Amino acid sequence: MIRGLWDSEMVAAILLAALMPVALTWLWFGGLDAAGRLVLALIVAGFWHIVFMLARAQPPSLAGAITALAVAMLAPEDLGLLRMMMGISFGAVFGELVFGGWGRNVVNPATVTLAFLGFGFPAFAWPEFVPPVAWAAIPAAVIGVAAGVMPFGVAAGAVLVAALGVLAGLDLEAVLAPAVIVLVLLVLDPVTSASSTPGRWLNGAFYAAMVILFATGWDGAAPLQMAVGAALLASLAAPTFDELATQIWVAQRRRRHGRT
């Protein structure tokens, strides 16, 4: 991130503000239980940010609140205090802070947390969302894209492939709502998504394709579990899409000018 007005904390603040429609809707319908999960996630993530602040003389980031919100909304239910603390700690430390903080991490820390909790404790049920929460994710995405803190190409690629799946007659009704929420909370992360324009379209398309693949072939998995798994694979594949876009650009330049 460059210095000045558009530093990393300004981006994190705008991103957090963009997520308010879906966050407030979830809290409204989730009540005290949702609020309690969010408070716990904020406390644990904040603790590790303070630890690394003291160790590295780096200020804590608002990105920790974004991670806490995503984990509180998407983590499996009834895990208990200890399991939630373990999962949030693992994701915050090994998904973000060991790399030097938000902006330097490779995978979204909330995605790391959810993968740890989901695969580590498979007996616990994944949450389900009432329709208004999924609908609230749409204005959140629109605000984020309009403000420039969520990549348009990723969102557009995902919507395009999902629309093609629906037009093809695939049964995606159960997975669409959680997929939209996961798209906004995890996949549209400006740090861990692809950075080139073609790479972003491929990144979003790949996420939607993985959701469709899981929805049609992953028997016994919860819809939210499918979306989180797709988000993890899309995040890991993002550098590959950027490399592919770079190689295509180099090949076109070589063909056009006879040199790199």
Steps between C-alpha positions, in 0.01 A plus 500: 500500500626850422530770760264792522121495514475154345709311750412152620299624799285725283426204273418282803272769644307540174479124459362465851246775431395327178429181695264674741176412311563126526650525850212697647239282333667189638515651849134604478381150422766320704434685823711450811656178374638672190618797707676267743683320218609832355625632834700182558655518155588867546663433837712208381606664172570826684715319757729357233521833321615660824756222557653555158475877543719476810738251340547686171405857588220485245160657565196270512286505190128535437544196280481297821138614539424387143646159578303480825174585322552234232590233757210588728253474212637193324659274764326172591251531784527378861877458485544627853738762633826303477454379141400844378800658671732240349361551151508880510851497645625262231347704218607841632858394571579260215271657243602862547726616781803277436516649150528851639135596525212573266619586151783248508304183568450234233166353609211676673538434875128439540518236226789333686299506823190352339698228324667411831170485686305329224749226425626469857155465658277350229227387740376854563227647283561797273267798544208575273394853408158653463443651151534865612864440598581371153315791340694742722825364356409648162505869604817424698666378180367798302637746757835323515540487123387863457746612768780309331578270794345187350620379158230535236647228278477236773136586570412513131673171421320325783159640401554408135584135571223469760249640250616250239451221752147612577418535130634149445233370736732394784346475845686779680219643710634376834855622446442839337427696819805379699714532186409869468578564867834319475579689180461831679668405828790290370549491124479874432792565734716755310819353647466129431302506175671528163647841417500507119181572308486165312611322817214651696241379250654153507515509880131577534404253229705228669329564833155469346606191305623334820172583673308340214727195502456451873125562483458228239755250626576542872245280672429568866671841517318806627449781244715740702772238528503472120533876462783524754685214331462675164628826653810323634581350160436831323734681739776243450456518122509881478880527443473243221241711320720809529798304367289373212386853418861621510621225269220574253596869503868414444413267214283766335773761538760263356278421203425868442851641545718198450647534851396504870 
